[in-house]
């Protein structure tokens, strides 16, 4: 007997497929950002699967926010290092 519930990763990819018309409507320059958001969600699929939400949107969005915060922190650290180097 097979799985009765799709994995969280499968649910994310299904949502991504459903939103392809939206992606095609984006400017070509913005389409990679759309793709990156879903890639970020897949990167946290284990946590989303642990939560096993009825509606995957909340876990998907929180995964995206976590990855964006990670990038912001890295940029702030890099900027702080650059500013301290120029102060010397």
C-alpha positions in Angstrom: 0.0 0.0 0.0 1.3 3.5 -0.9 1.5 6.7 0.9 -1.9 8.4 1.4 -0.5 11.9 2.0 1.9 13.6 -0.3 5.2 14.8 1.2 5.6 18.5 2.0 8.1 18.8 -0.8 5.5 17.4 -3.2 2.9 19.9 -1.9 5.3 22.8 -2.4 6.1 21.7 -6.0 2.3 21.3 -6.7 1.7 24.9 -5.5 4.6 26.1 -7.7 3.0 24.3 -10.6 -0.4 25.9 -9.9 1.3 29.4 -9.8 3.0 29.0 -13.2 0.5 31.3 -14.9 1.4 34.0 -12.4 5.1 33.4 -13.0 4.7 33.7 -16.7 2.9 37.1 -16.1 5.9 38.4 -14.2 8.6 40.4 -15.9 11.3 38.1 -17.1 13.8 39.8 -14.6 11.4 38.8 -11.7 10.9 35.2 -12.6 14.2 34.0 -11.0 13.0 35.6 -7.7 9.8 33.6 -8.0 11.8 30.4 -8.5 14.1 31.3 -5.6 11.2 31.7 -3.2 10.0 28.1 -4.0 13.6 26.8 -3.8 13.8 28.4 -0.3 10.6 26.7 0.8 12.0 23.3 -0.4 15.1 23.9 1.6 12.9 23.8 4.7 10.7 21.0 3.6 11.8 18.8 6.5 10.5 21.4 9.0 7.3 21.9 6.9 6.8 18.1 6.9 7.2 18.0 10.6 4.5 20.6 11.0 2.3 18.8 8.5 -0.1 21.7 8.1 -3.5 21.3 6.4 -2.7 24.4 4.4 0.9 24.5 3.3 1.0 28.2 2.6 1.9 29.3 6.1 4.9 26.9 6.3 5.9 27.9 2.7 5.9 31.6 3.5 7.7 31.1 6.8 10.4 29.1 5.1 10.8 32.0 2.6 11.0 34.6 5.3 13.6 32.5 7.2 15.8 32.3 4.1 15.4 36.1 3.4 16.3 36.8 7.0 19.4 34.7 6.6 20.4 36.7 3.5 19.7 40.0 5.3 21.9 39.0 8.3 24.7 38.0 5.9 24.5 41.3 4.1 24.4 43.2 7.4 27.5 41.3 8.6 29.3 42.0 5.4 28.4 45.7 5.4 29.5 46.1 9.0 32.8 44.5 8.1 33.2 46.9 5.2 32.4 49.9 7.3 34.8 49.0 10.0 37.6 48.4 7.3 37.0 51.9 5.8 37.0 53.5 9.3 40.6 52.5 9.9 
